[in-house]
Amino acid sequence: MISLDDKILKDIVNGLVYSDPELRQLYLQSILNESGEGTQNSSHQHKWDQRYNTILKIADKFDLKYWKIKRGKLWEALSIIGPENELYVFFAEKNLRKIIRNAEDSHYLRLLNLFNGHYNKMEELFEQTSLNLFASKNNESKFDIDDAREMLQLIENNPSRVIVFGFDVSFISTVRAYVFNAKNQLVWEQELTHLIDTNYQLVLENDNVNAGTKESKIEKDLKEPAKKRIVQLKK
């Protein structure tokens, strides 16, 4: 299912679970909360911006294209487009389960899963056991691919398949890849946790990033616009 090579996968996996302590401190300084005792209402968005901007830099490093998925006025998700026109999207594991189980059909992941209709004939994983953590109560979507294209503002070719990376950093960091069919049933998964480095430093070879400096070169590089940007799927 995954056509990305191991070097790309390794960088993506580590980028999802790594949290730069320097960026954390700079965030607290920017909201006048260096002590950590004040409010941090934008903490969640801050962490996701760090992840997405890291993924964007990885895409640029490996000459991959990406697509920004705009959902509402306050949220923008970022996905990577693979060499076979497959789409990779990223979710925290806990949130991913909630989306598959109970989210509205208009959620962008459930809309994207409509493009996996060719996997509807594959057998659902763990169908007969209690281990299916992604059991969906509503399998039939009220939308079709044309609706999905319009709602996602997709103006070029459909993705060949949609692959979800789910990660967990709550206790022991884990990363897995999943494929859901158009009924939001889990039909394929792959363990990627073995690619996590215990001392990952977010050092991108071509960016001269020094994760150990006090001036946080990472933050500076993440804020700089990448050389190549697209907002749609490639032909």
C-alpha positions as CSV (number, residue, x, y, z in Angstrom):
1,M,0.0,0.0,0.0
2,I,2.7,2.5,1.0
3,S,5.0,3.5,-1.9
4,L,7.3,5.8,0.1
5,D,10.8,4.5,0.7
6,D,12.1,3.8,4.2
7,K,14.0,7.1,4.4
8,I,10.9,9.2,3.8
9,L,8.8,7.0,6.1
10,K,11.4,7.3,8.9
11,D,11.5,11.1,8.8
12,I,7.7,11.3,8.7
13,V,7.2,8.8,11.6
14,N,9.7,10.7,13.8
15,G,8.3,14.1,12.8
16,L,4.9,13.0,14.1
17,V,6.1,11.9,17.5
18,Y,8.9,14.3,18.2
19,S,8.3,17.5,20.2
20,D,11.1,20.1,20.2
21,P,11.4,21.5,23.8
22,E,12.9,24.7,22.5
23,L,9.8,25.4,20.4
24,R,7.7,24.7,23.5
25,Q,9.5,27.3,25.5
26,L,9.3,29.8,22.7
27,Y,5.6,29.2,22.5
28,L,5.2,29.9,26.2
29,Q,7.2,33.1,25.9
30,S,5.1,34.3,23.0
31,I,1.9,34.0,25.1
32,L,3.6,35.5,28.2
33,N,3.3,32.2,30.1
34,E,7.0,31.2,30.7
35,S,6.0,29.8,34.1
36,G,3.4,27.5,32.6
37,E,0.9,28.5,35.2
38,G,-1.2,30.7,32.9
39,T,-3.7,29.6,30.2
40,Q,-2.6,27.9,27.0
41,N,-5.7,27.8,24.8
42,S,-3.6,27.6,21.6
43,S,-1.3,24.8,22.8
44,H,-3.1,22.1,20.7
45,Q,-2.8,24.2,17.5
46,H,0.8,25.0,18.2
47,K,1.8,21.3,18.4
48,W,-0.1,20.5,15.2
49,D,1.5,23.5,13.4
50,Q,4.9,22.1,14.4
51,R,4.0,18.6,13.1
52,Y,2.5,19.9,9.8
53,N,5.4,22.3,9.1
54,T,7.9,19.5,9.8
55,I,6.1,17.2,7.4
56,L,6.0,20.1,4.8
57,K,9.8,20.4,5.1
58,I,10.2,16.6,4.7
59,A,8.1,16.7,1.6
60,D,10.3,19.5,0.2
61,K,13.4,17.6,1.1
62,F,12.3,14.5,-0.8
63,D,10.7,16.3,-3.7
64,L,7.2,15.2,-2.8
65,K,4.1,17.3,-3.4
66,Y,1.5,18.0,-0.8
67,W,-2.0,19.2,-0.4
68,K,-3.5,21.6,2.1
69,I,-7.0,20.6,3.2
70,K,-8.9,23.6,4.4
71,R,-11.7,22.8,6.9
72,G,-13.5,25.9,8.2
73,K,-11.8,29.2,8.9
74,L,-9.6,28.0,11.8
75,W,-8.2,24.7,10.7
76,E,-5.9,23.6,7.9
77,A,-4.6,20.0,7.6
78,L,-1.6,19.0,5.5
79,S,-1.3,15.8,3.5
80,I,1.5,14.3,1.4
81,I,1.0,13.0,-2.1
82,G,3.0,9.9,-2.9
83,P,4.6,8.8,-6.2
84,E,1.5,6.7,-7.1
85,N,-0.8,9.7,-6.5
86,E,-1.8,8.2,-3.1
87,L,-2.6,10.6,-0.3
88,Y,-1.2,10.4,3.2
89,V,-3.0,12.0,6.1
90,F,-2.1,12.3,9.8
91,F,-4.1,11.9,13.0
92,A,-3.6,11.3,16.6
93,E,-4.7,7.8,17.3
94,K,-7.3,8.7,19.9
95,N,-8.9,11.3,17.6
96,L,-8.8,8.9,14.7
97,R,-10.9,6.3,16.5
98,K,-13.5,8.9,17.4
99,I,-13.7,10.1,13.8
100,I,-14.2,6.6,12.4
101,R,-16.7,5.6,15.1
102,N,-18.8,8.7,15.5
103,A,-17.9,11.6,13.4
104,E,-20.3,13.2,10.9
105,D,-20.0,12.0,7.3
106,S,-18.9,15.5,6.4
107,H,-15.6,15.1,8.3
108,Y,-12.7,15.4,5.8
109,L,-11.3,12.0,6.7
110,R,-14.6,10.2,6.1
111,L,-14.9,12.1,2.8
112,L,-11.4,11.1,1.8
113,N,-12.2,7.5,2.6
114,L,-14.9,7.6,-0.2
115,F,-11.9,7.4,-2.6
116,N,-11.1,4.0,-1.2
117,G,-14.3,2.4,-2.5
118,H,-12.2,-0.1,-4.5
119,Y,-11.3,-1.7,-1.2
120,N,-14.9,-2.3,-0.2
121,K,-14.5,-6.0,-1.1
122,M,-11.6,-6.5,1.2
123,E,-12.3,-8.3,4.4
124,E,-12.6,-6.0,7.4
125,L,-9.8,-6.6,10.0
126,F,-10.9,-8.0,13.3
127,E,-14.5,-8.1,12.1
128,Q,-15.5,-10.9,14.5
129,T,-13.6,-9.8,17.5
130,S,-13.7,-7.1,20.2
131,L,-10.3,-5.9,19.0
132,N,-11.7,-3.7,16.2
133,L,-11.1,-0.3,17.8
134,F,-12.3,1.4,14.7
135,A,-15.8,-0.2,14.5
136,S,-18.0,2.3,12.7
137,K,-21.7,2.6,13.7
138,N,-22.7,4.2,10.4
139,N,-21.1,2.4,7.5
140,E,-23.1,3.9,4.7
141,S,-22.2,7.5,3.9
142,K,-24.9,9.9,2.7
143,F,-22.3,11.5,0.3
144,D,-20.7,10.2,-2.8
145,I,-17.3,10.9,-4.5
146,D,-18.7,14.0,-6.4
147,D,-19.9,15.4,-3.1
148,A,-16.5,14.7,-1.6
149,R,-14.7,16.4,-4.4
150,E,-16.8,19.5,-4.0
151,M,-16.6,19.6,-0.2
152,L,-12.8,19.1,-0.2
153,Q,-12.3,21.5,-3.1
154,L,-10.5,18.8,-5.1
155,I,-10.0,20.2,-8.6
156,E,-7.8,17.6,-10.2
157,N,-7.5,13.8,-10.3
158,N,-8.8,11.6,-7.5
159,P,-6.2,10.1,-5.2
160,S,-5.4,6.5,-6.1
161,R,-5.9,5.6,-2.4
162,V,-5.9,7.3,1.0
163,I,-3.6,6.1,3.8
164,V,-3.9,7.3,7.3
165,F,-0.9,7.6,9.7
166,G,-2.1,7.3,13.3
167,F,0.3,8.2,16.1
168,D,0.2,8.1,19.9
169,V,2.6,9.9,22.2
170,S,0.6,9.6,25.5
171,F,2.8,6.9,27.1
172,I,4.9,4.9,24.6
173,S,5.2,6.5,21.2
174,T,3.6,4.5,18.4
175,V,2.9,5.0,14.7
176,R,0.7,2.8,12.5
177,A,-0.5,3.2,8.9
178,Y,-4.2,2.3,8.1
179,V,-6.4,2.0,5.1
180,F,-10.2,2.3,5.5
181,N,-12.7,1.5,2.8
182,A,-15.5,3.8,1.7
183,K,-17.6,2.3,4.5
184,N,-15.0,3.5,7.1
185,Q,-14.1,-0.2,7.8
186,L,-10.5,-1.0,8.6
187,V,-9.1,-3.2,5.8
188,W,-5.3,-2.9,6.1
189,E,-2.7,-1.7,8.6
190,Q,1.0,-1.7,9.0
191,E,3.1,-1.1,12.1
192,L,5.7,1.7,11.8
193,T,6.8,2.1,15.4
194,H,10.1,0.4,14.7
195,L,11.1,3.5,12.7
196,I,11.1,5.8,15.7
197,D,14.5,6.9,16.8
198,T,14.9,7.4,20.6
199,N,17.1,10.4,20.1
200,Y,15.4,11.9,17.0
201,Q,16.5,15.5,16.6
202,L,14.6,16.6,13.5
203,V,17.9,17.2,11.6
204,L,17.1,17.5,7.9
205,E,20.2,16.9,5.9
206,N,19.8,19.8,3.5
207,D,18.6,22.4,5.9
208,N,21.5,22.7,8.3
209,V,19.2,22.4,11.2
210,N,20.8,22.3,14.6
211,A,18.3,21.1,17.2
212,G,20.6,21.7,20.1
213,T,21.1,25.5,19.7
214,K,19.5,27.9,22.1
215,E,18.4,30.1,19.2
216,S,16.2,27.3,17.9
217,K,17.2,27.1,14.2
218,I,14.4,24.6,13.8
219,E,11.8,27.3,14.5
220,K,13.4,29.7,12.0
221,D,13.5,27.1,9.3
222,L,10.0,25.9,9.9
223,K,8.7,29.4,9.5
224,E,10.5,30.0,6.2
225,P,8.4,29.2,3.2
226,A,9.4,26.1,1.4
227,K,10.6,26.4,-2.2
228,K,7.8,24.3,-3.7
229,R,4.1,24.5,-2.8
230,I,0.9,23.1,-4.2
231,V,-2.6,23.0,-2.9
232,Q,-4.1,20.3,-5.1
233,L,-3.5,16.8,-6.3
234,K,-1.0,16.3,-9.1
235,K,-2.2,15.0,-12.4
